[in-house]
Each structure stands twice: as structure tokens, then as C-alpha cells.
Amino acid sequence: MPPDFVSRWMHSWELAFLLAYPAILVVAPLARRLALKFVESPFAPSAPVAGTKG
């Protein structure tokens, strides 16, 4: 193992975090909205069933 392994690892981790964290903050809400277009939300009111009152 190189003598500067820990400092290299920390530098790489910092760089990855600085790039990935903002990307997640932007992409996660967009992915959630896109997914909700394809699936039924458990919080949405259900549509009335044909042949029932209400």
C-alpha cells in the first residue's frame, strides 16, 4: 500500500461527494415525479368503482 493511500482516498472521497450530493439533490425529485407518472400514488384518492354508490 502506498504511504499516501489515506490522503489519496480522502481526496477522492471528497471529490466524489462534492459531485454526487448536488446531483442527487437535483435528480431525486425529478426521478420521483417521473415514477409517479407511471404508478398510482398510495396517497391519491381512489377512483370510484363502477356499480357502487359513492
Rosetta blueprint (number, residue, H / E / L):
1 M L
2 P L
3 P L
4 D L
5 F H
6 V H
7 S H
8 R H
9 W H
10 M H
11 H H
12 S H
13 W H
14 E H
15 L H
16 A H
17 F H
18 L H
19 L H
20 A H
21 Y H
22 P H
23 A H
24 I H
25 L H
26 V H
27 V H
28 A H
29 P H
30 L H
31 A H
32 R H
33 R H
34 L H
35 A H
36 L H
37 K H
38 F H
39 V L
40 E L
41 S L
42 P L
43 F L
44 A L
45 P L
46 S L
47 A L
48 P L
49 V L
50 A L
51 G L
52 T L
53 K L
54 G L
